[in-house]
């Protein structure tokens, strides 16, 4: 794969992608407006559409399309994902060709890849997410536990109704997710062992993705924007892979305190 293609593809994936107080379902309009599009340099990468209740309706790009569906309580009940299968290819030729496509993915030109469904308790808290991959009929699900502040503190995932692993979440006083630690089941010992740890640092400005009103920890629940991410691997990897990886991010902001540019090249445009 060409280095430039690799960089662009990784940034695109990053933009696309991841013990009881009642979670508010009130929809708050940000003073900076709703996120309308994301550009990479001069190229348009993402377009977002919103329904009449100011809930995210569609996420559009050349490679991905997502449609979100809500119930009468404005809770997200399902999301349908459409993906250009070429981006998963191990062939650099296929990937190069995919990067040159001009027609954006949509339900008319691309098969649905997977569907997510969401379930809530009587307090409106997310308690289960089920993922069905349509091309393989692979069905998995996650369950969620909450801390005393009404934040998800643990996510456990299952396949064929058997636990496969879990992730612990820790927050700071402002509500930002400051660390997550993943544990995977050891197939030999049958016990859990730490897999990865990620620690985050933040700015003091508004996070535009919070308007998406999703309860999954991280990007959509953080009050502020991540400026530093430290990722640590706890298992043996190839010598060429660093066990501790640090990513730092810079932003430029508008007068309302929302980011308008990330790392000098990714641009956020609001309604």
C-alpha positions as CSV (number, residue, x, y, z in Angstrom):
1,X,0.0,0.0,0.0
2,X,1.3,3.5,-0.8
3,X,2.2,5.5,2.3
4,X,0.0,8.4,1.3
5,X,-3.0,6.1,0.8
6,X,-2.3,4.5,4.2
7,X,-2.3,7.8,6.0
8,X,-5.5,9.0,4.4
9,X,-7.2,5.7,5.0
10,X,-6.2,5.6,8.7
11,X,-7.5,9.2,9.2
12,X,-10.7,8.3,7.5
13,X,-11.3,5.3,9.7
14,X,-10.5,7.4,12.7
15,X,-13.2,9.9,11.7
16,X,-15.7,7.0,11.1
17,X,-15.1,4.8,14.2
18,X,-14.5,1.8,19.2
19,X,-21.1,0.3,38.3
20,X,-27.3,4.8,38.0
21,X,-28.5,8.2,37.2
22,X,-30.9,8.8,34.4
23,X,-29.3,9.7,31.0
24,X,-31.0,12.8,29.7
25,X,-32.7,12.5,26.4
26,X,-33.0,16.2,26.0
27,X,-31.6,17.3,22.7
28,X,-29.2,20.3,23.0
29,X,-28.3,22.5,20.1
30,X,-24.6,23.5,20.3
31,X,-23.9,27.3,20.1
32,X,-21.5,26.5,17.4
33,X,-24.2,24.8,15.2
34,X,-24.5,21.2,14.2
35,X,-21.6,19.6,12.4
36,X,-22.4,19.7,8.7
37,X,-19.3,18.4,6.9
38,X,-15.7,17.4,7.4
39,X,-13.0,18.2,4.8
40,X,-9.5,16.8,4.4
41,X,-7.6,19.7,2.8
42,X,-9.7,20.7,-0.2
43,X,-11.4,17.3,-0.4
44,X,-14.9,16.8,1.1
45,X,-14.8,13.6,3.2
46,X,-18.0,13.5,5.3
47,X,-21.4,15.1,5.1
48,X,-23.9,14.8,8.0
49,X,-27.7,15.3,7.8
50,X,-30.0,15.9,10.7
51,X,-33.7,15.2,11.3
52,X,-36.3,17.6,12.5
53,X,-35.4,16.8,16.1
54,X,-31.8,17.7,15.5
55,X,-30.7,14.1,15.7
56,X,-28.0,12.8,13.4
57,X,-29.8,11.1,10.5
58,X,-27.2,10.1,7.9
59,X,-23.4,10.0,7.8
60,X,-22.1,10.1,4.2
61,X,-18.7,9.6,2.6
62,X,-17.1,8.0,-0.4
63,X,-16.5,4.8,1.5
64,X,-19.1,4.7,4.2
65,X,-22.8,5.4,4.6
66,X,-24.7,5.1,7.9
67,X,-28.4,5.6,8.5
68,X,-29.7,6.1,12.0
69,X,-33.2,5.3,13.3
70,X,-34.9,6.5,16.5
71,X,-38.0,5.8,18.6
72,X,-40.6,8.3,19.8
73,X,-38.4,9.0,22.8
74,X,-35.5,10.2,20.5
75,X,-33.5,7.1,21.5
76,X,-31.2,5.6,18.8
77,X,-32.7,2.1,18.2
78,X,-30.7,1.0,15.1
79,X,-28.0,2.0,12.7
80,X,-27.4,0.5,9.3
81,X,-23.9,0.6,7.9
82,X,-22.9,0.4,4.2
83,X,-19.2,0.1,3.4
84,X,-17.2,-0.2,0.2
85,X,-15.7,-3.7,0.6
86,X,-12.6,-2.7,-1.4
87,X,-11.2,-0.8,1.6
88,X,-10.7,-4.1,3.4
89,X,-8.6,-5.5,0.5
90,X,-5.0,-6.5,1.2
91,X,-4.2,-5.6,-2.4
92,X,-2.6,-2.1,-2.8
93,X,-4.0,-2.0,-6.4
94,X,-7.5,-2.5,-5.1
95,X,-7.0,0.0,-2.4
96,X,-5.6,2.6,-4.8
97,X,-8.6,2.1,-7.0
98,X,-11.0,2.5,-4.1
99,X,-9.3,5.8,-3.1
100,X,-10.0,7.1,-6.6
101,X,-13.7,6.3,-6.6
102,X,-15.9,9.4,-7.2
103,X,-19.4,8.1,-6.5
104,X,-20.1,8.1,-2.8
105,X,-21.4,4.9,-1.1
106,X,-25.2,4.9,-0.6
107,X,-27.9,2.2,-0.1
108,X,-28.6,2.1,-3.9
109,X,-25.0,1.3,-5.0
110,X,-23.6,-0.7,-2.0
111,X,-24.9,-3.7,0.0
112,X,-25.5,-3.2,3.7
113,X,-22.6,-4.6,5.7
114,X,-24.0,-4.7,9.2
115,X,-26.7,-3.5,11.5
116,X,-26.5,-2.3,15.1
117,X,-29.5,-2.4,17.4
118,X,-29.7,-0.7,20.8
119,X,-31.7,-1.5,23.9
120,X,-32.4,0.7,27.0
121,X,-33.6,0.3,30.5
122,X,-36.6,2.2,32.0
123,X,-34.2,5.0,32.9
124,X,-33.2,5.5,29.3
125,X,-29.7,4.1,29.8
126,X,-28.2,2.0,27.0
127,X,-27.9,-1.6,28.3
128,X,-27.2,-3.7,25.1
129,X,-25.9,-3.3,21.6
130,X,-26.3,-6.1,19.1
131,X,-24.2,-6.3,15.9
132,X,-25.2,-8.4,12.9
133,X,-22.8,-8.7,10.1
134,X,-25.0,-9.6,7.1
135,X,-22.4,-11.1,4.8
136,X,-21.4,-13.7,7.4
137,X,-24.4,-13.8,9.7
138,X,-21.9,-13.1,12.5
139,X,-23.9,-12.0,15.6
140,X,-22.4,-10.5,18.6
141,X,-23.5,-8.2,21.4
142,X,-22.3,-6.0,24.2
143,X,-23.8,-5.2,27.6
144,X,-23.1,-2.1,29.7
145,X,-22.8,-1.3,33.4
146,X,-23.0,2.2,34.9
147,X,-21.2,4.1,37.7
148,X,-22.9,6.3,40.3
149,X,-22.7,9.3,37.9
150,X,-24.7,7.5,35.2
151,X,-21.7,6.9,33.0
152,X,-20.9,3.6,31.3
153,X,-18.0,2.1,33.3
154,X,-17.9,-1.3,31.8
155,X,-18.7,-2.9,28.5
156,X,-18.7,-6.7,28.1
157,X,-18.9,-8.3,24.7
158,X,-20.2,-11.7,23.8
159,X,-20.2,-14.2,20.9
160,X,-22.6,-17.2,20.8
161,X,-23.7,-16.0,24.3
162,X,-20.2,-16.5,25.7
163,X,-18.1,-13.7,27.2
164,X,-15.2,-12.8,25.0
165,X,-13.8,-9.8,26.8
166,X,-14.6,-6.5,28.5
167,X,-13.4,-2.9,28.7
168,X,-13.3,-0.7,31.8
169,X,-14.0,3.1,31.4
170,X,-12.8,5.9,33.7
171,X,-13.9,9.5,33.6
172,X,-12.7,12.8,35.0
173,X,-14.9,15.4,36.7
174,X,-15.8,17.2,33.5
175,X,-17.2,14.0,32.1
176,X,-14.4,13.2,29.6
177,X,-13.3,9.6,29.2
178,X,-9.7,9.7,30.4
179,X,-8.8,6.0,30.2
180,X,-10.1,2.7,28.9
181,X,-8.5,-0.7,29.6
182,X,-9.4,-3.7,27.5
183,X,-9.3,-7.3,28.8
184,X,-9.5,-10.4,26.6
185,X,-10.2,-14.0,27.4
186,X,-7.1,-16.2,27.3
187,X,-8.1,-19.3,25.3
188,X,-5.5,-21.4,27.2
189,X,-6.1,-20.4,30.8
190,X,-9.7,-19.4,30.5
191,X,-8.9,-16.2,32.4
192,X,-9.0,-12.6,31.5
193,X,-5.7,-10.7,30.9
194,X,-5.1,-7.1,30.0
195,X,-4.8,-6.4,26.3
196,X,-4.5,-2.6,25.8
197,X,-4.8,0.6,27.8
198,X,-5.6,4.0,26.3
199,X,-5.2,7.3,28.2
200,X,-6.6,10.6,26.9
201,X,-5.9,14.3,27.6
202,X,-8.2,17.1,26.5
203,X,-8.5,20.7,25.6
204,X,-11.1,23.0,27.3
205,X,-13.2,23.6,24.2
206,X,-16.5,22.1,22.9
207,X,-16.6,18.7,21.2
208,X,-18.7,18.9,18.0
209,X,-19.5,15.1,18.1
210,X,-21.4,15.4,21.4
211,X,-24.4,16.7,19.4
212,X,-24.7,13.2,18.0
213,X,-26.4,12.2,21.3
214,X,-25.0,8.7,21.6
215,X,-24.3,7.0,24.9
216,X,-21.2,4.9,23.8
217,X,-18.2,6.2,25.7
218,X,-15.6,8.4,24.1
219,X,-16.0,10.5,21.0
220,X,-19.8,11.1,21.4
221,X,-19.8,11.6,25.2
222,X,-16.7,13.7,25.8
223,X,-17.3,17.3,26.6
224,X,-14.0,18.4,25.1
225,X,-11.6,17.4,22.4
226,X,-8.8,14.9,22.7
227,X,-5.3,16.5,22.4
228,X,-3.2,13.5,23.4
229,X,-3.7,9.8,23.3
230,X,-1.4,7.3,24.8
231,X,-2.0,3.7,23.7
232,X,-0.2,0.8,25.4
233,X,-0.1,-2.8,24.3
234,X,0.2,-5.4,27.0
235,X,0.9,-8.5,24.9
236,X,3.8,-9.5,22.7
237,X,3.9,-7.9,19.2
238,X,6.3,-7.8,16.3
239,X,9.5,-5.9,17.1
240,X,8.5,-3.2,14.5
241,X,5.4,-2.3,16.5
242,X,5.9,0.1,19.4
243,X,4.2,-1.1,22.6
244,X,3.5,2.5,23.6
245,X,2.2,4.8,20.9
246,X,1.5,8.5,21.5
247,X,-0.7,10.6,19.2
248,X,-1.0,14.4,19.8
249,X,-3.6,16.6,18.1
250,X,-3.8,20.4,17.6
251,X,-6.9,22.4,16.8
252,X,-8.0,25.9,15.7
253,X,-11.3,27.2,17.1
254,X,-14.2,29.5,16.1
255,X,-15.6,32.2,18.3
256,X,-18.0,29.8,20.0
257,X,-15.2,27.5,21.1
258,X,-15.7,24.7,18.6
259,X,-12.8,23.3,16.5
260,X,-12.8,24.4,12.9
261,X,-9.5,22.8,12.0
262,X,-7.6,19.7,13.2
263,X,-3.9,19.2,12.7
264,X,-3.9,22.0,10.2
265,X,-5.6,20.0,7.5
266,X,-8.9,18.5,8.7
267,X,-11.7,21.1,8.6
268,X,-15.0,21.1,10.5
269,X,-17.9,23.0,8.9
270,X,-21.1,23.7,10.9
271,X,-24.7,24.5,9.9
